[in-house]
Amino acid sequence: MQAITTIGLDIAKSVFQVHGVDANGQVVLRRQLKRRYVLAFFEKLAPCLVGIEACASSHHWARQLQALGHNVRLMPPAYVKPYVKRQKNDATDAEAICEAVSRANMRFVPAKTSEQQSGLVLHRTRHLFIRQQTSVINAIRAHCAEFGIVAPVGRRGVEELLNVIANAKDEQVPAIARACVAALGAQLHRIKQQILEFDRMITAWHRCCETSRRLDEIPGVGPALATALVASQPEGIPIGARLLGLDRASAQAELERRQAKARQHQQAGRSLSTRPVHRRRIGRDPLRQDPRHQAPAMAHRIISTAADHGRSHRTRQQNCQNGMGDDG
């Protein structure tokens, strides 16, 4: 068997598909692998180029195969799709991955480290708990409204509702409904405590990461955004050369300059854009740029203008007639 130089690996939960070619592009290997045999298979191969779609668990397999000495390249699935032939299945997907990874103009996704993956898990879990918090709050408000109990918008409003529920002497809410809403209140309290714990973890990670601290120097960027950028960009921030090299004084001066310009426009009574609002809307709407769609609107404006002129002319005639009658 000839030496394998490029492999397309279609990853999955249980069954993986391998498609390997040699230096001349000839197909050397087509094989299915169970999950437990994947690492053992690649341990026996000489170091080669391995292409994987950037999807769930792809960064894990990239780290595992890189540890074995292979050159692993992750690609967005949208860039691999044009190379998929008919009758889409695991074999054709692996073949398309093998062909796409060998393209000179292909764009690749850098593999994330375990620390960066942990940061993403932290942010995504916190976001999930925030959505659950909003859901529980809405449920409490909806259930209380069924019994005529409402409260103002905001956190204090929810606390007022829970205080009403906690008052056993209040007979507005039946016992069963009171127990259910009280359980939702306890769940809301636990979710808030967990979100605060996630915030502490983000702050601790932010203090230990130099890149995150440098990003925090930019006005408008806090620990949450800085750590999210660091976790989602394995090779650094795309605009890092401009952002990370900008000191706080320069960034603050640029921000003040833009704010002063906006205040000047507001004081002069002008819009920040030189074009009127209706023209900006027309420019954004591709249908209104079509002459077929402009003709009815133009005709409507002409008719409206003619009607206004007619009303003005009749009003002037009536005024003249009334003036002549008073003089006579």
Helices and strands as residue ranges (DSSP letters): E 6-10, E 15-21, E 27-34, G 35-37, H 38-44, E 49-53, H 58-67, E 71-75, H 77-80, G 81-83, H 90-101, H 114-145, H 155-166, H 175-208, H 210-216, H 223-232, H 240-243, H 248-268, H 277-284, H 286-289, H 291-327
